Amino acid sequence: ATAGAIFALSIKPPPELPKGTPVRYQRIFRDAFEDAKRRILDKPECAKFFGGRLKALEGLYKPEYRFLPLEKSSVGAATYKNGRISVFVNTKGPFVSDTMSIQEKMKIFGIALTGTPLRSLILLHELGHVRGIFKRDVDDLALNLKYTKQVLDHCFK
């Protein structure tokens, strides 16, 4: 049964974004989501970090994803649990912005990824919150970076 559920999720398209989400955001989200899913499926250490392939994939599909402007441009996305789990992707942050300044800031923090891999890293970081592996880190840069490095070590090596 588990293998069948994993297969079903492996071929399932990414979640629908709310009506009116710009096409550019839909495209970059789809690419990042598929990249994150691929890492869970192809890298056993990545899947294991998030509780196994099935739990990781279920967690990736569980939230409602939306693009919203969040206060800090350094924030890629934020997970909120208020009845329903939502992941708000920051339209002013590194998930959307291709500006050098944000990418340079990411390099300062030791994250040399750009484009789809960086976006995938952001989604996998949020998966850590969705799965309850990570505590609230929005106001704690050191903790946020610690979690991000854990995702890098498990899913990007």
Long-range contacts (C-beta under 8 A, 24 or more apart in sequence): 2-54, 5-54, 6-41, 6-53, 6-54, 6-57, 9-37, 9-54, 9-57, 9-58, 9-61, 10-37, 10-41, 10-57, 12-61, 15-61, 15-63, 15-64, 15-65, 17-65, 17-66, 17-67, 18-64, 18-66, 21-66, 21-67, 22-67, 25-67, 25-89, 25-91, 25-96, 28-95, 28-96, 28-116, 28-119, 29-65, 29-67, 29-89, 29-119, 31-116, 31-119, 32-95, 32-116, 32-119, 32-120, 32-122, 32-123, 33-60, 33-120, 33-123, 35-116, 35-117, 35-119, 35-120, 36-60, 36-120, 36-123, 36-124, 36-127, 39-120, 39-124, 39-155, 39-156, 40-155, 43-154, 43-155, 45-154, 45-155, 46-124, 46-154, 46-155, 48-154, 49-133, 49-150, 49-151, 49-154, 49-155, 50-124, 50-127, 50-128, 50-131, 50-133, 51-131, 51-133, 55-131, 56-127, 56-131, 59-127, 59-130, 59-131, 60-123, 60-127, 60-130, 62-130, 63-87, 63-126, 63-130, 65-89, 67-91, 67-96, 73-97, 73-102, 74-102, 74-105, 74-141, 75-138, 76-118, 76-119, 76-122, 76-125, 77-122, 77-123, 77-125, 77-126, 78-126, 78-138, 79-126, 79-129, 79-130, 85-130, 87-123, 87-126, 87-130, 89-122, 94-118, 94-122, 95-119, 95-122, 109-145, 109-148, 110-145, 110-149, 111-148, 111-152, 113-156, 117-156, 121-148, 121-151, 121-152, 121-155, 121-156, 124-151, 124-155, 125-151
